[in-house]
Amino acid sequence: MSDKNIVLNVNGIEVIYNHVILVLKGVSLQVPEQGIVALLGGNGAGKTTTLRAISNLLQGERGEVTKGSIELRGERIENLSPADLVNRGVVQVMEGRHCFAHLTIEENLMTGSYTRTDKG
């Protein structure tokens, strides 16, 4: 598979929480164009942390990517804001949080990808 068929490339990332707790080490994955990738593992294996790293939602948990790279269509994205990532199509839907329990799955996905054009 050529690199231009890769939408998301996570290459050897390391994530540390609270500047001392190593949670992920050397995690790599690739998501091909029109492909589906499953991230499997037991409780505490780092699935949620990997997704937070991709979505750049680690800061709220006092975490950071300290090694490796995350690329979306060849562009490094680990320093972009979550809002910038949503504008590029990277959306994390929080499973099991029931933020919008009254909405359908499709409505929750649409809500997660909605961006405001005004600053209000």
N, CA, C and O atoms as a GROMACS GRO file, in nm:
protein
  480
    1MET      N    1   0.085  -0.118   0.000
    1MET     CA    2   0.000   0.000   0.000
    1MET      C    3   0.089   0.123   0.000
    1MET      O    4   0.181   0.134   0.081
    2SER      N    5   0.062   0.216  -0.091
    2SER     CA    6   0.144   0.337  -0.098
    2SER      C    7   0.102   0.435   0.011
    2SER      O    8  -0.010   0.430   0.063
    3ASP      N    9   0.196   0.524   0.045
    3ASP     CA   10   0.169   0.621   0.152
    3ASP      C   11   0.052   0.713   0.120
    3ASP      O   12  -0.013   0.762   0.212
    4LYS      N   13   0.024   0.738  -0.009
    4LYS     CA   14  -0.086   0.829  -0.038
    4LYS      C   15  -0.222   0.764  -0.015
    4LYS      O   16  -0.323   0.834  -0.019
    5ASN      N   17  -0.226   0.634   0.009
    5ASN     CA   18  -0.352   0.567   0.045
    5ASN      C   19  -0.374   0.565   0.195
    5ASN      O   20  -0.476   0.514   0.242
    6ILE      N   21  -0.280   0.619   0.271
    6ILE     CA   22  -0.291   0.622   0.417
    6ILE      C   23  -0.351   0.755   0.461
    6ILE      O   24  -0.296   0.861   0.433
    7VAL      N   25  -0.465   0.748   0.529
    7VAL     CA   26  -0.531   0.869   0.578
    7VAL      C   27  -0.469   0.910   0.712
    7VAL      O   28  -0.437   1.027   0.733
    8LEU      N   29  -0.454   0.813   0.802
    8LEU     CA   30  -0.400   0.840   0.935
    8LEU      C   31  -0.281   0.750   0.959
    8LEU      O   32  -0.289   0.629   0.938
    9ASN      N   33  -0.170   0.809   1.002
    9ASN     CA   34  -0.050   0.733   1.031
    9ASN      C   35   0.000   0.771   1.171
    9ASN      O   36   0.046   0.882   1.194
   10VAL      N   37  -0.011   0.677   1.263
   10VAL     CA   38   0.039   0.695   1.399
   10VAL      C   39   0.168   0.613   1.406
   10VAL      O   40   0.166   0.492   1.386
   11ASN      N   41   0.280   0.681   1.434
   11ASN     CA   42   0.410   0.615   1.423
   11ASN      C   43   0.488   0.623   1.554
   11ASN      O   44   0.546   0.727   1.586
   12GLY      N   45   0.489   0.515   1.628
   12GLY     CA   46   0.573   0.501   1.746
   12GLY      C   47   0.548   0.603   1.855
   12GLY      O   48   0.642   0.654   1.916
   13ILE      N   49   0.421   0.634   1.882
   13ILE     CA   50   0.396   0.738   1.982
   13ILE      C   51   0.417   0.686   2.125
   13ILE      O   52   0.398   0.568   2.156
   14GLU      N   53   0.458   0.780   2.208
   14GLU     CA   54   0.473   0.757   2.351
   14GLU      C   55   0.389   0.863   2.420
   14GLU      O   56   0.396   0.981   2.385
   15VAL      N   57   0.311   0.823   2.519
   15VAL     CA   58   0.227   0.917   2.594
   15VAL      C   59   0.261   0.906   2.742
   15VAL      O   60   0.270   0.796   2.797
   16ILE      N   61   0.279   1.022   2.803
   16ILE     CA   62   0.309   1.029   2.946
   16ILE      C   63   0.202   1.116   3.012
   16ILE      O   64   0.167   1.222   2.961
   17TYR      N   65   0.152   1.070   3.127
   17TYR     CA   66   0.059   1.148   3.208
   17TYR      C   67   0.133   1.206   3.328
   17TYR      O   68   0.223   1.143   3.384
   18ASN      N   69   0.094   1.327   3.366
   18ASN     CA   70   0.151   1.394   3.484
   18ASN      C   71   0.304   1.400   3.481
   18ASN      O   72   0.368   1.400   3.586
   19HIS      N   73   0.362   1.406   3.363
   19HIS     CA   74   0.507   1.418   3.342
   19HIS      C   75   0.586   1.297   3.391
   19HIS      O   76   0.709   1.298   3.382
   20VAL      N   77   0.521   1.192   3.442
   20VAL     CA   78   0.598   1.078   3.494
   20VAL      C   79   0.540   0.940   3.459
   20VAL      O   80   0.615   0.843   3.456
   21ILE      N   81   0.412   0.930   3.433
   21ILE     CA   82   0.349   0.798   3.414
   21ILE      C   83   0.347   0.763   3.266
   21ILE      O   84   0.271   0.821   3.188
   22LEU      N   85   0.432   0.668   3.228
   22LEU     CA   86   0.438   0.623   3.089
   22LEU      C   87   0.319   0.531   3.062
   22LEU      O   88   0.308   0.424   3.122
   23VAL      N   89   0.230   0.573   2.973
   23VAL     CA   90   0.108   0.498   2.945
   23VAL      C   91   0.116   0.423   2.812
   23VAL      O   92   0.072   0.309   2.802
   24LEU      N   93   0.172   0.488   2.712
   24LEU     CA   94   0.190   0.424   2.581
   24LEU      C   95   0.336   0.432   2.541
   24LEU      O   96   0.404   0.531   2.567
   25LYS      N   97   0.385   0.326   2.478
   25LYS     CA   98   0.522   0.327   2.430
   25LYS      C   99   0.526   0.253   2.296
   25LYS      O  100   0.493   0.135   2.289
   26GLY      N  101   0.565   0.326   2.191
   26GLY     CA  102   0.584   0.264   2.061
   26GLY      C  103   0.458   0.221   1.990
   26GLY      O  104   0.461   0.125   1.914
   27VAL      N  105   0.347   0.290   2.011
   27VAL     CA  106   0.221   0.254   1.945
   27VAL      C  107   0.220   0.308   1.803
   27VAL      O  108   0.245   0.426   1.779
   28SER      N  109   0.190   0.218   1.709
   28SER     CA  110   0.182   0.255   1.568
   28SER      C  111   0.058   0.192   1.507
   28SER      O  112   0.021   0.080   1.540
   29LEU      N  113  -0.004   0.265   1.416
   29LEU     CA  114  -0.115   0.211   1.338
   29LEU      C  115  -0.133   0.297   1.215
   29LEU      O  116  -0.091   0.413   1.211
   30GLN      N  117  -0.195   0.238   1.114
   30GLN     CA  118  -0.225   0.310   0.992
   30GLN      C  119  -0.370   0.285   0.955
   30GLN      O  120  -0.420   0.173   0.966
   31VAL      N  121  -0.437   0.390   0.912
   31VAL     CA  122  -0.574   0.379   0.864
   31VAL      C  123  -0.574   0.412   0.716
   31VAL      O  124  -0.546   0.526   0.677
   32PRO      N  125  -0.604   0.312   0.632
   32PRO     CA  126  -0.603   0.337   0.488
   32PRO      C  127  -0.729   0.409   0.442
   32PRO      O  128  -0.832   0.406   0.509
   33GLU      N  129  -0.720   0.473   0.327
   33GLU     CA  130  -0.836   0.538   0.265
   33GLU      C  131  -0.948   0.435   0.254
   33GLU      O  132  -0.926   0.324   0.207
   34GLN      N  133  -1.067   0.473   0.296
   34GLN     CA  134  -1.187   0.389   0.293
   34GLN      C  135  -1.170   0.260   0.371
   34GLN      O  136  -1.237   0.160   0.342
   35GLY      N  137  -1.080   0.260   0.470
   35GLY     CA  138  -1.055   0.140   0.549
   35GLY      C  139  -1.112   0.153   0.689
   35GLY      O  140  -1.150   0.261   0.734
   36ILE      N  141  -1.116   0.041   0.756
   36ILE     CA  142  -1.160   0.035   0.895
   36ILE      C  143  -1.050  -0.033   0.975
   36ILE      O  144  -0.997  -0.136   0.934
   37VAL      N  145  -1.016   0.026   1.089
   37VAL     CA  146  -0.914  -0.031   1.176
   37VAL      C  147  -0.975  -0.048   1.314
   37VAL      O  148  -1.040   0.044   1.365
   38ALA      N  149  -0.954  -0.164   1.375
   38ALA     CA  150  -1.003  -0.190   1.510
   38ALA      C  151  -0.885  -0.181   1.607
   38ALA      O  152  -0.776  -0.232   1.580
   39LEU      N  153  -0.910  -0.117   1.718
   39LEU     CA  154  -0.810  -0.105   1.824
   39LEU      C  155  -0.861  -0.188   1.942
   39LEU      O  156  -0.957  -0.149   2.008
   40LEU      N  157  -0.797  -0.301   1.966
   40LEU     CA  158  -0.845  -0.396   2.066
   40LEU      C  159  -0.747  -0.408   2.181
   40LEU      O  160  -0.626  -0.391   2.163
   41GLY      N  161  -0.800  -0.438   2.299
   41GLY     CA  162  -0.715  -0.461   2.415
   41GLY      C  163  -0.799  -0.461   2.541
   41GLY      O  164  -0.911  -0.412   2.543
   42GLY      N  165  -0.743  -0.517   2.645
   42GLY     CA  166  -0.812  -0.523   2.773
   42GLY      C  167  -0.817  -0.387   2.841
   42GLY      O  168  -0.763  -0.289   2.791
   43ASN      N  169  -0.884  -0.384   2.956
   43ASN     CA  170  -0.890  -0.262   3.035
   43ASN      C  171  -0.749  -0.216   3.070
   43ASN      O  172  -0.665  -0.295   3.112
   44GLY      N  173  -0.724  -0.086   3.050
   44GLY     CA  174  -0.593  -0.031   3.083
   44GLY      C  175  -0.486  -0.054   2.979
   44GLY      O  176  -0.369  -0.026   3.004
   45ALA      N  177  -0.522  -0.105   2.861
   45ALA     CA  178  -0.423  -0.135   2.757
   45ALA      C  179  -0.380  -0.011   2.679
   45ALA      O  180  -0.277  -0.014   2.611
   46GLY      N  181  -0.456   0.098   2.688
   46GLY     CA  182  -0.417   0.221   2.621
   46GLY      C  183  -0.504   0.259   2.501
   46GLY      O  184  -0.466   0.348   2.425
   47LYS      N  185  -0.616   0.194   2.484
   47LYS     CA  186  -0.704   0.225   2.370
   47LYS      C  187  -0.754   0.369   2.376
   47LYS      O  188  -0.741   0.443   2.278
   48THR      N  189  -0.808   0.410   2.488
   48THR     CA  190  -0.862   0.546   2.503
   48THR      C  191  -0.750   0.648   2.493
   48THR      O  192  -0.768   0.753   2.431
   49THR      N  193  -0.637   0.620   2.552
   49THR     CA  194  -0.523   0.712   2.546
   49THR      C  195  -0.476   0.729   2.401
   49THR      O  196  -0.443   0.840   2.360
   50THR      N  197  -0.474   0.622   2.324
   50THR     CA  198  -0.436   0.631   2.183
   50THR      C  199  -0.532   0.722   2.108
   50THR      O  200  -0.489   0.807   2.030
   51LEU      N  201  -0.662   0.704   2.130
   51LEU     CA  202  -0.761   0.788   2.063
   51LEU      C  203  -0.752   0.933   2.109
   51LEU      O  204  -0.767   1.025   2.028
   52ARG      N  205  -0.726   0.955   2.236
   52ARG     CA  206  -0.709   1.092   2.286
   52ARG      C  207  -0.585   1.157   2.225
   52ARG      O  208  -0.585   1.277   2.197
   53ALA      N  209  -0.480   1.079   2.205
   53ALA     CA  210  -0.359   1.133   2.142
   53ALA      C  211  -0.390   1.176   1.999
   53ALA      O  212  -0.347   1.283   1.956
   54ILE      N  213  -0.462   1.093   1.925
   54ILE     CA  214  -0.497   1.124   1.787
   54ILE      C  215  -0.585   1.249   1.781
   54ILE      O  216  -0.566   1.334   1.694
   55SER      N  217  -0.681   1.259   1.873
   55SER     CA  218  -0.775   1.372   1.876
   55SER      C  219  -0.719   1.494   1.947
   55SER      O  220  -0.784   1.598   1.952
   56ASN      N  221  -0.600   1.482   2.002
   56ASN     CA  222  -0.534   1.587   2.081
   56ASN      C  223  -0.620   1.630   2.200
   56ASN      O  224  -0.639   1.749   2.226
   57LEU      N  225  -0.672   1.530   2.270
   57LEU     CA  226  -0.753   1.555   2.389
   57LEU      C  227  -0.681   1.512   2.517
   57LEU      O  228  -0.744   1.494   2.621
   58LEU      N  229  -0.550   1.497   2.510
   58LEU     CA  230  -0.473   1.453   2.627
   58LEU      C  231  -0.452   1.562   2.731
   58LEU      O  232  -0.441   1.533   2.850
   59GLN      N  233  -0.447   1.687   2.688
   59GLN     CA  234  -0.413   1.796   2.778
   59GLN      C  235  -0.510   1.804   2.896
   59GLN      O  236  -0.468   1.832   3.009
   60GLY      N  237  -0.638   1.779   2.872
   60GLY     CA  238  -0.737   1.782   2.979
   60GLY      C  239  -0.716   1.673   3.082
   60GLY      O  240  -0.771   1.680   3.193
   61GLU      N  241  -0.638   1.571   3.046
   61GLU     CA  242  -0.607   1.460   3.138
   61GLU      C  243  -0.463   1.469   3.189
   61GLU      O  244  -0.412   1.374   3.248
   62ARG      N  245  -0.398   1.585   3.164
   62ARG     CA  246  -0.259   1.608   3.202
   62ARG      C  247  -0.164   1.510   3.134
   62ARG      O  248  -0.067   1.462   3.193
   63GLY      N  249  -0.196   1.481   3.007
   63GLY     CA  250  -0.112   1.391   2.929
   63GLY      C  251  -0.053   1.461   2.809
   63GLY      O  252  -0.100   1.567   2.769
   64GLU      N  253   0.052   1.401   2.752
   64GLU     CA  254   0.114   1.457   2.632
   64GLU      C  255   0.183   1.348   2.553
   64GLU      O  256   0.232   1.250   2.608
   65VAL      N  257   0.186   1.368   2.421
   65VAL     CA  258   0.265   1.282   2.333
   65VAL      C  259   0.408   1.332   2.341
   65VAL      O  260   0.436   1.447   2.309
   66THR      N  261   0.499   1.244   2.384
   66THR     CA  262   0.638   1.286   2.403
   66THR      C  263   0.732   1.231   2.296
   66THR      O  264   0.844   1.281   2.281
   67LYS      N  265   0.690   1.129   2.222
   67LYS     CA  266   0.771   1.073   2.115
   67LYS      C  267   0.679   1.027   2.003
   67LYS      O  268   0.559   1.007   2.023
   68GLY      N  269   0.738   1.011   1.885
   68GLY     CA  270   0.663   0.961   1.771
   68GLY      C  271   0.592   1.072   1.696
   68GLY      O  272   0.613   1.190   1.723
   69SER      N  273   0.506   1.032   1.602
   69SER     CA  274   0.435   1.130   1.522
   69SER      C  275   0.296   1.080   1.487
   69SER      O  276   0.269   0.960   1.485
   70ILE      N  277   0.208   1.176   1.461
   70ILE     CA  278   0.072   1.147   1.417
   70ILE      C  279   0.048   1.233   1.294
   70ILE      O  280   0.059   1.355   1.299
   71GLU      N  281   0.015   1.168   1.183
   71GLU     CA  282  -0.005   1.240   1.057
   71GLU      C  283  -0.143   1.210   1.001
   71GLU      O  284  -0.190   1.096   1.004
   72LEU      N  285  -0.206   1.314   0.950
   72LEU     CA  286  -0.333   1.302   0.879
   72LEU      C  287  -0.307   1.344   0.735
   72LEU      O  288  -0.275   1.460   0.708
   73ARG      N  289  -0.320   1.250   0.643
   73ARG     CA  290  -0.292   1.274   0.501
   73ARG      C  291  -0.155   1.339   0.480
   73ARG      O  292  -0.139   1.430   0.399
   74GLY      N  293  -0.055   1.290   0.555
   74GLY     CA  294   0.082   1.337   0.539
   74GLY      C  295   0.118   1.460   0.619
   74GLY      O  296   0.234   1.501   0.618
   75GLU      N  297   0.023   1.522   0.689
   75GLU     CA  298   0.048   1.642   0.768
   75GLU      C  299   0.056   1.606   0.916
   75GLU      O  300  -0.032   1.537   0.968
   76ARG      N  301   0.160   1.652   0.984
   76ARG     CA  302   0.173   1.629   1.128
   76ARG      C  303   0.061   1.704   1.199
   76ARG      O  304   0.039   1.822   1.173
   77ILE      N  305  -0.010   1.637   1.288
   77ILE     CA  306  -0.127   1.698   1.352
   77ILE      C  307  -0.118   1.703   1.504
   77ILE      O  308  -0.210   1.756   1.568
   78GLU      N  309  -0.013   1.650   1.565
   78GLU     CA  310  -0.011   1.642   1.711
   78GLU      C  311  -0.010   1.778   1.781
   78GLU      O  312  -0.039   1.785   1.900
   79ASN      N  313   0.023   1.884   1.711
   79ASN     CA  314   0.022   2.017   1.772
   79ASN      C  315  -0.100   2.101   1.735
   79ASN      O  316  -0.110   2.216   1.776
   80LEU      N  317  -0.193   2.043   1.659
   80LEU     CA  318  -0.315   2.116   1.624
   80LEU      C  319  -0.415   2.109   1.738
   80LEU      O  320  -0.413   2.015   1.818
   81SER      N  321  -0.501   2.208   1.747
   81SER     CA  322  -0.605   2.207   1.850
   81SER      C  323  -0.712   2.105   1.814
   81SER      O  324  -0.726   2.070   1.696
   82PRO      N  325  -0.788   2.057   1.912
   82PRO     CA  326  -0.900   1.968   1.880
   82PRO      C  327  -0.997   2.030   1.779
   82PRO      O  328  -1.051   1.959   1.694
   83ALA      N  329  -1.019   2.161   1.788
   83ALA     CA  330  -1.109   2.228   1.693
   83ALA      C  331  -1.052   2.222   1.551
   83ALA      O  332  -1.126   2.198   1.456
   84ASP      N  333  -0.921   2.243   1.536
   84ASP     CA  334  -0.858   2.232   1.404
   84ASP      C  335  -0.870   2.090   1.350
   84ASP      O  336  -0.892   2.071   1.230
   85LEU      N  337  -0.857   1.992   1.437
   85LEU     CA  338  -0.869   1.853   1.394
   85LEU      C  339  -1.011   1.822   1.347
   85LEU      O  340  -1.030   1.751   1.248
   86VAL      N  341  -1.111   1.874   1.417
   86VAL     CA  342  -1.250   1.855   1.374
   86VAL      C  343  -1.270   1.916   1.236
   86VAL      O  344  -1.337   1.857   1.151
   87ASN      N  345  -1.213   2.033   1.214
   87ASN     CA  346  -1.223   2.096   1.082
   87ASN      C  347  -1.160   2.011   0.972
   87ASN      O  348  -1.198   2.021   0.856
   88ARG      N  349  -1.063   1.928   1.009
   88ARG     CA  350  -0.997   1.840   0.912
   88ARG      C  351  -1.064   1.702   0.904
   88ARG      O  352  -1.023   1.616   0.826
   89GLY      N  353  -1.168   1.682   0.987
   89GLY     CA  354  -1.243   1.557   0.980
   89GLY      C  355  -1.211   1.454   1.086
   89GLY      O  356  -1.261   1.342   1.080
   90VAL      N  357  -1.127   1.490   1.184
   90VAL     CA  358  -1.094   1.397   1.293
   90VAL      C  359  -1.190   1.425   1.407
   90VAL      O  360  -1.184   1.530   1.471
   91VAL      N  361  -1.278   1.330   1.434
   91VAL     CA  362  -1.382   1.347   1.536
   91VAL      C  363  -1.380   1.225   1.626
   91VAL      O  364  -1.386   1.112   1.578
   92GLN      N  365  -1.374   1.247   1.756
   92GLN     CA  366  -1.382   1.137   1.851
   92GLN      C  367  -1.520   1.138   1.913
   92GLN      O  368  -1.562   1.238   1.972
   93VAL      N  369  -1.591   1.028   1.902
   93VAL     CA  370  -1.722   1.014   1.964
   93VAL      C  371  -1.701   0.934   2.092
   93VAL      O  372  -1.661   0.818   2.088
   94MET      N  373  -1.729   0.998   2.205
   94MET     CA  374  -1.706   0.936   2.334
   94MET      C  375  -1.807   0.825   2.359
   94MET      O  376  -1.926   0.852   2.378
   95GLU      N  377  -1.762   0.704   2.359
   95GLU     CA  378  -1.848   0.588   2.380
   95GLU      C  379  -1.886   0.577   2.527
   95GLU      O  380  -1.803   0.593   2.616
   96GLY      N  381  -2.013   0.550   2.550
   96GLY     CA  382  -2.058   0.524   2.686
   96GLY      C  383  -2.072   0.645   2.774
   96GLY      O  384  -2.100   0.630   2.893
   97ARG      N  385  -2.054   0.765   2.723
   97ARG     CA  386  -2.062   0.884   2.808
   97ARG      C  387  -2.205   0.940   2.815
   97ARG      O  388  -2.237   1.013   2.908
   98HIS      N  389  -2.287   0.906   2.720
   98HIS     CA  390  -2.428   0.947   2.716
   98HIS      C  391  -2.446   1.098   2.729
   98HIS      O  392  -2.538   1.145   2.795
   99CYS      N  393  -2.357   1.174   2.664
   99CYS     CA  394  -2.369   1.319   2.666
   99CYS      C  395  -2.501   1.363   2.604
   99CYS      O  396  -2.568   1.454   2.655
  100PHE      N  397  -2.538   1.300   2.496
  100PHE     CA  398  -2.662   1.331   2.426
  100PHE      C  399  -2.742   1.202   2.411
  100PHE      O  400  -2.766   1.156   2.299
  101ALA      N  401  -2.783   1.145   2.522
  101ALA     CA  402  -2.849   1.015   2.522
  101ALA      C  403  -2.979   1.014   2.442
  101ALA      O  404  -3.021   0.910   2.392
  102HIS      N  405  -3.043   1.130   2.430
  102HIS     CA  406  -3.170   1.137   2.357
  102HIS      C  407  -3.152   1.138   2.205
  102HIS      O  408  -3.249   1.123   2.131
  103LEU      N  409  -3.028   1.156   2.158
  103LEU     CA  410  -3.002   1.160   2.014
  103LEU      C  411  -2.972   1.020   1.961
  103LEU      O  412  -2.926   0.933   2.035
  104THR      N  413  -2.997   1.001   1.833
  104THR     CA  414  -2.962   0.875   1.768
  104THR      C  415  -2.810   0.871   1.748
  104THR      O  416  -2.742   0.972   1.768
  105ILE      N  417  -2.757   0.757   1.709
  105ILE     CA  418  -2.614   0.744   1.681
  105ILE      C  419  -2.574   0.842   1.571
  105ILE      O  420  -2.474   0.912   1.583
  106GLU      N  421  -2.654   0.848   1.464
  106GLU     CA  422  -2.624   0.939   1.354
  106GLU      C  423  -2.625   1.085   1.402
  106GLU      O  424  -2.537   1.163   1.364
  107GLU      N  425  -2.723   1.122   1.484
  107GLU     CA  426  -2.730   1.260   1.534
  107GLU      C  427  -2.611   1.291   1.624
  107GLU      O  428  -2.559   1.403   1.619
  108ASN      N  429  -2.566   1.195   1.705
  108ASN     CA  430  -2.447   1.215   1.788
  108ASN      C  431  -2.323   1.236   1.702
  108ASN      O  432  -2.241   1.322   1.733
  109LEU      N  433  -2.309   1.157   1.595
  109LEU     CA  434  -2.195   1.173   1.506
  109LEU      C  435  -2.198   1.310   1.438
  109LEU      O  436  -2.094   1.375   1.424
  110MET      N  437  -2.316   1.351   1.394
  110MET     CA  438  -2.328   1.482   1.330
  110MET      C  439  -2.297   1.594   1.428
  110MET      O  440  -2.232   1.692   1.391
  111THR      N  441  -2.342   1.581   1.552
  111THR     CA  442  -2.313   1.681   1.654
  111THR      C  443  -2.163   1.690   1.681
  111THR      O  444  -2.108   1.799   1.697
  112GLY      N  445  -2.096   1.575   1.685
  112GLY     CA  446  -1.952   1.572   1.709
  112GLY      C  447  -1.872   1.636   1.598
  112GLY      O  448  -1.760   1.683   1.622
  113SER      N  449  -1.926   1.639   1.479
  113SER     CA  450  -1.852   1.696   1.366
  113SER      C  451  -1.892   1.840   1.336
  113SER      O  452  -1.838   1.901   1.244
  114TYR      N  453  -1.986   1.895   1.411
  114TYR     CA  454  -2.033   2.030   1.389
  114TYR      C  455  -1.928   2.131   1.435
  114TYR      O  456  -1.872   2.117   1.544
  115THR      N  457  -1.903   2.228   1.356
  115THR     CA  458  -1.811   2.336   1.396
  115THR      C  459  -1.879   2.470   1.378
  115THR      O  460  -1.960   2.489   1.287
  116ARG      N  461  -1.846   2.561   1.467
  116ARG     CA  462  -1.903   2.696   1.460
  116ARG      C  463  -1.816   2.782   1.373
  116ARG      O  464  -1.693   2.773   1.376
  117THR      N  465  -1.882   2.868   1.294
  117THR     CA  466  -1.805   2.961   1.212
  117THR      C  467  -1.790   3.097   1.279
  117THR      O  468  -1.701   3.175   1.244
  118ASP      N  469  -1.878   3.126   1.377
  118ASP     CA  470  -1.862   3.251   1.452
  118ASP      C  471  -1.780   3.222   1.578
  118ASP      O  472  -1.762   3.105   1.614
  119LYS      N  473  -1.734   3.322   1.642
  119LYS     CA  474  -1.652   3.303   1.762
  119LYS      C  475  -1.731   3.323   1.890
  119LYS      O  476  -1.673   3.338   1.998
  120GLY      N  477  -1.864   3.324   1.880
  120GLY     CA  478  -1.949   3.351   1.995
  120GLY      C  479  -1.984   3.235   2.078
  120GLY      O  480  -2.055   3.250   2.178
   0.00000   0.00000   0.00000
